[in-house]
Amino acid sequence: MRKWMRILAIVGGSLLGLIVLLWLGFALIIQQQKASLLAQINTKINEELNATVVIEDMEPSLVRSFPNISVSLEKVSVKDSLWSVHHRALLEVDRIFVKVNTFALLKKKIDIRQITLEDGTIYIYTDTSGYSNTDIIRSHEHKNKQQTGHTDVSKFELNNIQFVVENKPKHKFFQFDIQHLEGNTEERDTMLDIRLKHDILIKEMQFNTEKGSFLKDKLLAGKLLLHFNKKQRALVIPHQDIRLNKQIYSIDGQFSMAKENRQWGLNIVANELRFEEAMSIVSPSISKKLDSLSFKKPLDIKAQLVGIMHYPDTPLINIQYQTQNNEIEVKGNTLTNCSFTGTFNNDLQHGKGHNDENTQLQIHGFKADYATIPLVADTLIVTNLKHPVLQGWFRSFFPLSNLNELLEGTFAFTSGEAKAQLYYKGGIKRGDTIVPHLSGTVAIQKGALTYLPRNVQFHDCFATLDFTGTDLYFKEVKVASQKSQLQLDGSVANITNLYFHDPAKILLNWNIRSPKLDLNEFRSFIGIRSGSKKPVSTKQKRKNMSKFAHQMDIMLADCSVAMNVAVDQLLYERFTAQQVRSALTLTQTGLHVQQLQVQHAGGSLQATADMDFAGQANAFKVNANINNVHIDQLFYAFNNFGLDGLSSKNLRGILQAKANVSGRVLDDGKIVPRSLYGTVAFNLRKGALVNFPPLQGIADLMFAKRNLDNIQFENLQNTLQIKGNKIDIPPMKISSTAINIDLQGTYGMPAGTDIYMDVPLRNPQKDADITDKAEKAKRRQKGIVLHLHATDNGKSGPVKIKLGKKRDG
């Protein structure tokens, strides 16, 4: 070994040995002077505190701070005089390590260089009277550092310390689980640099205990640099990154502690911040107001907070945010391909405070798809976070076929396009009671569709939907089916409120005009709606459909429809009418016709009607007045009213009648056999019975020389009672060209016929020239009168005629 290296080793070893000896010596001094040093420590603390201070033991810590000396204070507690009342010790830790100036120890003085607290609690408490357990710290006038023996602590460290601040009158509560906090300070003229290395779990940050905690259970880990300007009494946070729950935030700010200026400001930038993470940072009082929102992708956010360090004060908050091609859920409805920028400000009207009611969110350049419907809005505004209201103009232009997946099961469009420009103002919270306001228009051009629940097809559809706040107006609506053309206008009152909350109360008012309306195309509207097989959609589109289309389906099924109808020509099965005018109401449970006027069969009909939808057989009631109608055409049009044996082929004449009839009609429009009940009062002029089977039976029996195939009569009137499968015929005189008959009884359908007839054998033609009615009636009964009984003996089959007179009683 070279000589210089050997000398260096000897010198170095000697110095190291000397240091070790000094280090052991200092440790020995501490051990020997323990009582004296503890006394000095207690004295020094009591100079600063008016409290009960307990330090159970003090030991040198040799290895921990080699080559320096550390003193370990064991089981340290500091309690104020009211601790027995509130039970919150200001300080209670298992140990405090104090690194001291070894040269000061030779003079039996303490010069603290570093303090470390381990395993315990720091609790700053203020009760409702304003008393604080920090009041035990006595205030002193500023003294020269050399005069007071000021202790310069350049390093500090906390390990496993619970730090709590509870302020009852200001409703604040903060709790930090400081797993590790290491700090170093360095002075530069008037600036004090503070470097922190921290691992802290934020348990609670309740700025207002009634509104909940910010940053609850968030882990703050990493490094932080602070500057404190002692002259200006300002804490400066230079621009740097911090990590909170694995999310990186860029921050900078300044907090002034000067008496004349207590303002503070903080800037925060977070890129790729998940919405759920952002909501978990703010208090529940804020997150609950936005719980109807969710974002699939993260957002980029810039926030600026400005406030005054004085109670009470809520900071001014300005936030900028943006996202691209995101997926957003709003009140259960999902928007895809969503892009926008926006701002948040809680000082909408200066001077009214920084609060929820004075808060505004703005969204700019909004673009999104609702299922397959594109939406565009230049600016959207949300005001008053206490009761959030969204307002803005939305625009959209799309093929009508894009609606199919949104309205699956209700409508299926095959062509056409829609253009919408709507202003919306309404709530965004789940369950809010704010009545939505909707204004603007939706224009439909060249549409073709099928209404699936009724399987009805339309083409050449044109319409303008005009929203005027809470009401909807249908204007210039034109619809064509295979055989019909319709022109409509209408309205729905209070639709924005009732659509989701009570669709059964919705009333659609329609004015319908048509040059030709074939009701055969709309038979499916009688009775219960048929189901439709819904096509398979993606999960998200099905989710949107379940909210919108399902509600549309409910609305159309449950709402009521009031219609005023003016139709030039109306067709239904055999029935043909002209100049139809009607007022009717269609509900979920039935049809009510307040007024019906038609021209039919050379005359006119006026009627009112009711029908109850009850499945395949639907009950109905009709009150009708028939004026100057050709009876054969009337019977043909109404399928002989369900009668067997008497048809339009057997009747001729001009009918005046009043009917009050009830019955049941099938979903296909046919009357249920034997379901008719009621009365029909009629007056038939210039009538004729043509090839009527009962009279043909009489001819075969005894009037072979008379023409009973075409019996003509001038006037025939009676009031018939319809009872299901029977028609009761009160006594009635039939005076005709071939035979006179007095009859009464029951006509059965198809069985139960029991009719008694008195038939004078005198030929009516012999009295044709007699004009005196009394004389003509007297001669009617001259000669032989046959008493006949037409019956089927209660069995279905041909009616047999035999001699027999109806017994009295």
Salt bridges, closest charged atoms under 4 A:
ASP57 OD1 - LYS34 NZ 3.54
GLU59 OE2 - LYS34 NZ 3.05
GLU74 OE1 - ARG95 NE 3.86
ASP80 OD1 - HIS86 NE2 3.00
ASP94 OD1 - LYS75 NZ 3.35
ASP111 OD2 - ARG113 NH2 3.09
GLU118 OE2 - ARG64 NH2 2.84
GLU118 OE1 - ARG95 NH1 3.44
ASP119 OD2 - ARG95 NH1 3.01
GLU157 OE2 - HIS180 ND1 3.92
GLU166 OE1 - ARG88 NE 2.92
GLU166 OE2 - LYS168 NZ 3.31
GLU182 OE1 - HIS180 NE2 3.35
GLU186 OE1 - ARG195 NH1 3.90
GLU187 OE1 - LYS230 NZ 2.58
ASP193 OD2 - ARG188 NE 2.45
ASP193 OD1 - HIS227 ND1 2.73
GLU204 OE2 - LYS216 NZ 2.45
ASP217 OD1 - LYS203 NZ 3.65
GLU276 OE1 - ARG274 NH1 3.80
GLU277 OE2 - LYS218 NZ 3.39
GLU277 OE1 - ARG274 NH2 3.77
GLU329 OE1 - LYS543 NZ 2.76
ASP347 OD2 - HIS350 ND1 3.05
ASP347 OD1 - HIS354 NE2 3.96
ASP356 OD2 - LYS289 NZ 3.21
GLU357 OE2 - LYS386 NZ 3.60
ASP378 OD2 - ARG395 NH1 3.25
GLU405 OE1 - LYS541 NZ 2.94
ASP432 OD2 - LYS331 NZ 3.76
ASP460 OD2 - HIS459 ND1 3.16
ASP466 OD2 - LYS475 NZ 2.94
ASP489 OD2 - ARG513 NH1 2.94
ASP502 OD2 - LYS505 NZ 3.39
ASP553 OD1 - ARG529 NH2 3.31
GLU573 OE2 - ARG523 NH2 3.03
ASP610 OD1 - HIS592 ND1 2.42
ASP728 OD2 - LYS723 NZ 2.82
ASP742 OD2 - LYS733 NZ 3.17
ASP742 OD1 - ARG780 NH2 2.68
ASP754 OD1 - HIS789 NE2 2.33
ASP758 OD1 - HIS787 ND1 2.74
ASP767 OD1 - ARG762 NH2 2.76
ASP767 OD1 - ARG779 NH1 3.89
GLU775 OE2 - ARG779 NE 3.05
